[in-house]
Amino acid sequence: MTMAGREPEGAVTNGAALAASLSAGIGALGLGLVVFLNELGVFEVPALYGPAGGVTGRTAAGVVIWLAAWAVLHSRWKDRSKSSGVFGLSLLLVALGVVLTFPPVWHLF
């Protein structure tokens, strides 16, 4: 590894793959938070397509969060090697995001 944190030419890096994995976790958590906060009445996410209802706005917000996270992480990590612990963090974030989308969780608050 060089002083700038980048791998030498020809070295195999895992930064781009881990950036994609972590951004998926961030997107899932973002979607879960958007759904959770919308259901608590903290803010209202508008429907983008009327017949489908509010789910269109909530999922669009989750996609925007995922794409923003992926763009930032990929641009910063694409030429670097990162710890594989990032994958475990990704799984944790996905699990938290999924839990936040379940109605029984909303009713706890």
Secondary structure, 3 states (H helix, E strand, C coil): CCCCCCCCCCCCCCHHHHHHHHHHHHHHHHHHHHHHHHHHCCCCCCCCEHHHECHHHHHHHHHHHHHHHHHHHHHHHCCCCCCCHHHHHHHHHHHHHHHCCCHHHHCCC
